[in-house]
């Protein structure tokens, strides 16, 4: 492609509102332009990279037995109402009505559409297992789009759906997708972790993993072991039961005056007490029943773990009126001593280690001291109810927990029968019995993956594309088109390199050499070939963008030299 005619407008300055490297470089290098907040047009350079990523995805999905199809972006609302998600999904779901006032949604995902399709076409175990996927534009009405295509309102996604007859077959499909995703992100040149995760709005029970690209700009926190392969999203990172029960104190429980001391910080300062000796009590409503969870003052209770402990998605913090009605006090003075039998009391593992604690007394401005969990509290059971912290023991017993930021680029779910039961997608087994189809869901943010690649592959001068996804293989520059020797050599090389199978961007513009070098670094193609003053001698300058190494190479040796750079045989 001749750059003189190529639609690749570049910017010298960092655009206003572009806060992270990927957003800045995608705008500066002319990969995209903003059409509206959170909505972008991909220019030819950006589209070429997307196609490279999509091709890697297609190859690995097809190898894993996936079949590509395409579903509509506009989805009938009745399908979402049938699954129960039309109202539950939230304001991120873009809703619209047609001229006949029929309700529709712009799809952020396609579980409902694919389930509707399959329930009409797959009715026998003989047609299972099956895996269907698509690469398509999705929509999500983000309240505050930011970070370019990392959090946008329109995005490109690969979503796949597996259909199986039983749990074992579903696990095989899940493992196959897990392996395919691992291959995809490795081929894209990404440093990533597959982390245990929560299913969120997609739902389903069983396995779920997020594929997280390590990056300081990531919005998610990964908890990982520094001694093993364990990694999990901070929301669900597990903790082992390593705490020994303490001996009760000699002193009996005693009431304290604690005026205005509602928070752990206020109690720590006011009583000059270590916060690990404080007992934090939080009242939840789980399936409309009161549940009191206790943790140490230096820890924070994890609402997702509370819901998982009760196998419930209907979990919320109790409001002030509910606290007053159930416990007769106000937030800040809640405690587990002499509590009503109607309240289920559970405690985090670490509470066992508290020998002489302080907790709320269920009276305004009052706390108890000398509290011992076994002696003074009616705890139904201990469990893992808190967020992990750096330095905690890893749940597999190997190493300690460390934190890292990550960008989610992929997510795999075992949906089970969540959608098939709600929407009547069943099959007949060998005995003619009707059973709900076991489903899995597997998504990759294609446009997100593009941004994540840039976050990990750039320097102060611009993009540094991995060879597997680079929009072009080579950047050929004629430094002075007015010099006939330079122009003739570059034209000859342009044709011969294309015939050799290289995808070449040929900078034939009538620009200064310095401008061309800057744009070449900004574009970040794997190899730059410059035809300059030594063109009469048949010598060109070859630069590898990855490490910056430059070499003068005679054109007779160029093919061999390029083969070594691209690791060709």
Protein Blocks (a to p, Z undefined) as FASTA:
>chain_A
ZZklpccdddfbdcehiabfklmmmmmnopaccfbghiacddfklmmmmmmmmmmmmmmm
mmnopacddddfbdcfklmmmnopmmmnommlccdddfkopacdddfbfklmmmmmmmmm
mccfklpccddddddddddddfbggehjmlccbdcddddddddfbfklmmmmmmmmmmmm
mmmmmmnopacddddddekjngpedjddddddddfkbcbdcdddfkbmbdcdfkloccdd
fbdcddddfbdcdddddehilbfklmmmmnopafklpccdddddeehiacdddddfkbcc
dfklmmmmnopabdcdddfklmmmmnopaehiacfehiafkbccdddfklmmpmbdcdde
highiacehiafklmpccfbdcdfbdcdehiacfklpajddddddddfbdcddekjmmmm
mnopacddfkopacddddddddddfklmmmmmmmmnccfkbccddfklgfbfbdcddfbl
mlmklmmmmmmmmmmmmmnopacdddfbccdfklmmmmmmmnopabdcdddfklmnopac
dddfknopacdddfklmmmmmmmmnopZZ
